[in-house]
Amino acid sequence: MSARQGIVRGTAGAATALAVLLAAGLSGCANGGTARGSSPAPVSSASASLTGPSAGPTAGAASAGGPPSSTSASASSADTAGTDSAARPSAEPTAAAWKTYTDSAHRISFEVPQDWTVQQLADGPSAGAKNIAVKDADGGQVATLATGMTGLGGACGGLPLRPYTVLASVPVNIPSGADDAQAVPPRFVYRLLQGSTKFYASYGITDHSAGADGQACLIYNTVSGPGLGNYMFGDVLQFSSTGSPGIDTFDTIAEAEKHMLSSRFQNVRRMITSLKIMA
């Protein structure tokens, strides 16, 4: 089976999953006070800007971790274990031309492939909150960037704890106010959660470990930053050990590792790690 076979990714993708989660107010594993906002609705954004194109260096493949284990040394070490390696000969290249997106308030910017589109959605419930969708050349949802999220927290409920693996972990220079026991420096992560029959993988930014002792029930892709409130930039806000719409699904860890060498993953990695937050 190819690395992409069976991947769960609709054109609604992350924005739909985010909207359902934000509107429903579901409780999840506590993760350092990360938060949830309300469901966004599309609006036009004439004042946001895209500049480009620009050529950029080919991003190297992120290093791959081993199989899920319930005996990880600690949550924090698990979530910082993956590192950004030098370019591998087997990794596919990133897009040849890139542009820079800047939001209407000139506080958020990131690089994006020239043929991808960025749409600013309706503002979130808190003052200055943003909801931004990124789509690829075919119109498929790639990532959602949301700020000012509120109301997230709780317990696992009936969700089972499962081993998780950090396949990639790349430091990102973005603000974070996390200072609790499970806090880690802000980073781009690609984390794989073992389900009963499948492996579920999701990418995004985080400043917290996914769970204690290498196990988790829900994993959040959020950073608790000052100024912007709690914010995310990834495929989904959260995913669970039973799967979630809009994330990658694999039969084996080897499939996930192969997917990390694809141009799509390399483009996503470069886009998210280029995120800049202006004061």
N, C-alpha and C positions, 0 to 999 in steps of 0.2 A: 504493500500500500504506500502511495506517495505521501510526503509530509503534509501536503495540503488536503488529502482526501479526508472527507468527513469533518472538515473545519466548519464550525458553526459561526457564520458571519453573514447576516442579511444586510441589505442596503439601508435598513433602518438602524441596525447595528447598535453602536454604543449610545447614540442619542435616545433610541427607544428604550433600551435597558435602563439608562439613567433616568429617563422621565418616569418610568414605572416605579423605580426605587424611590425617587424623590417624592412622588405623589403618595405612595403607599405608606411611607413612614415606618418601614419594617425595622425591627430591632435586629442587631447583629452582634458579633463579638466586639467587646470594647477594644478600641485601638487608639488610645491616647487622646480621646476627645475629638476625633475626626467627626465631620458633620455632614448633614444632608440638607439640600434646599428643595425648592418646589420644581415642578415639571416645567421645562422651557417650551415656548412656542416660537416658531420661526418669525422673524421680522427682518426687514431690510436694514443694511448698515452701510450707509453711503459714506460715513466719515472714517471708517476703518480703511487701512491702506495696505496694498501689496506692492512691493518694489522688487525689481529683478528684470530679466533673469540674471543669475550669476552661476558660474561654474564653481564647483567645490571639490575637495579631495574625496576620494572613495573611502567610506567608513569601513573600519575593520570589523570583523565578526566578534561578537561578544563571546566570552568563553562559556563552555557548557559545564554544568555540574553533574554529579552522579545521580543515582536513583534516589527516590524519596526514602528517608530514614527517620525513625522515631527516636533515634538516639543522638540527635545533633547536640553539640556541646552547649549551645545557648541560642536563644532567639536572635539576639543582636548579631552574633557571629554568623548565623545562618543567612541573614539578610544582607550581609556585606561580603559574603564569601565569593560570589561571582565577580569577576573583574573584566575590564575591557582589554582584550588582547590586541596585539599587533595584527595587521591585515593578514588574513589567511588566503593562500592561493585558491582555495576552494570556495571562498565567499564570492557571491555575485556582486557586481558593482552597484553603487547607488545611482540615482538619477544624474544625468549629465548637467542639467541646468536647474538652478534653485532660485527662489524668490523669498523675500522676507515679509511676513505679515506683521502689522502693527495694529493694535486695537484702537478704537476711536478715542480713548482717553490717553493714549500713548504711554500706557503702563506695562503692557504685555507685548512681547514680540517673539517670533520664532521663525526658523527657516522651514520652507516647504517646497517639495518638487514643483517645477514650473507648471506641470499639467494637472496638479491637484488643486482643489478649490477649498476656500475657507468661508464659512458663513457664520455671521454673528446672529445668535438667536435672541429671544426675549431675555431681558435682564432678570436675574434671580430676585428672591424676596428681600434680601438685604441691600442697603444703599451701595451703589457702585458695583454690584455683583454682575459677573459676565457669564454667558454660556456661548461657547464657540464650537462649531462642528467642522471637522476636516474630512473631506471626501477625496477618493482617488480619481483617476482619469475616467473610470467607468461609473462613477457615481456611488461607489460603495463606501460606507462609513468606515473611517480609519481610526479616528480619535475624537474625543470630546474634551474641551478645556472649560471648566466651570470654577467660579470663585464664589466666596461668600456663602458656602453651604452651611446649613444649620440643622440640628435635631437628630443627629445620628448617635447611636450607642445602644447598649443592651447586652444580652447574653446569647449563647449559641442556640438556646431552645432545644429543639429536637434534632438539629443538624449534628452529624457525627464528626468527631475529630479525625483528621486524616493527615498523613505525612505530606509535607511540601518540600520542594526543592527550588532554590534560587539558581536559575540557569544563566542569568546575566544581572550584574549590579554595577552601574556606572555612576560615580558621583556627579551631581549637577549643582551648579552655583545658584541656588534660589533660596529665598528666605524661609526660615522655619522657626517656630516658637516652641517646638517639642523639647521637653526637658525631663520627661518621666523615665522610668526604668527601662521601657521598651523602645525608647527613642534611638534613632540612628541618623547620621548625617543625610540630608536630602539626596535622593538618587533615583535614576531610572532603573527599573527592575523588570525582569521577565521571570515570573514565578509560576511553577507548575504544582498543582494540587492533585493528589492521587484520589480518584473516586473508586467506586466499587468495581467498575469494569473499564473505565477510561481514565485518561490523564487530562486535566483541564489547565490551560495556561493563559495568562493574561499579562499585559504590559501596562506600565504607567509610572507615575512618580510616587514616592513614599518617603516618610520620615519616621516610620515605625516598623518593627519586625512584624511578621505575619502571625506569630503565635509562639507559645512557650514550648520548649523541648522539640522544636522542629515539627509541630503539629498545629493545625488550624481547622476551623469549621467555615469561617468566612474570612476572606482576605480583601482588604481595602486598598485602593490606589489613591491615596490622599496625602496631602501635606498640610499641617496646621501652621500656616504662615501668618505673621503679623501684617496688618494693613489690608491684605486681601481676604482675611478670614481663612477658613478651611477651603482648599482648592485641589483640583485634580486635573491631570492631563494624561489620558490613556484610553484604552478601548472601553472599559466599563468602570463604574464607581466601585463595585465589589463583585466578587464571585465566590461560589461555595463548592463544597465537596460533592454536591449533587449536580453541578454544572450550572451555567448561567447563559442566557442569550447574548450573543455578540462576542464570545471569546473563542479561542482556538481549542479544538478537541483532538486528541491523539490516541492511538492505540498503544503506542510505545514511547518511551523517553527518546529513543533514537530518532523517531519522526520529529519530535520537537526540536532536537538538536540540529537536524537537517534543515528544518524550517528557518532556524536562526541564520543560516547562510544565504537565504533568499534575498533578492533585491527588495522585496516588499518589507521584510523585517529590517533590513539595513536602512531603508528610507525612514521607517518609523523611528528607529533608534536615533538616527541623526536628527530628525525633526524634534523629538521630545528632549534630547539632550542639548539642543540649541536654545531652549526656553530661557528668556531673560525677563526678569521682573524689575521694573524701574520704581524707585521710591516716589 
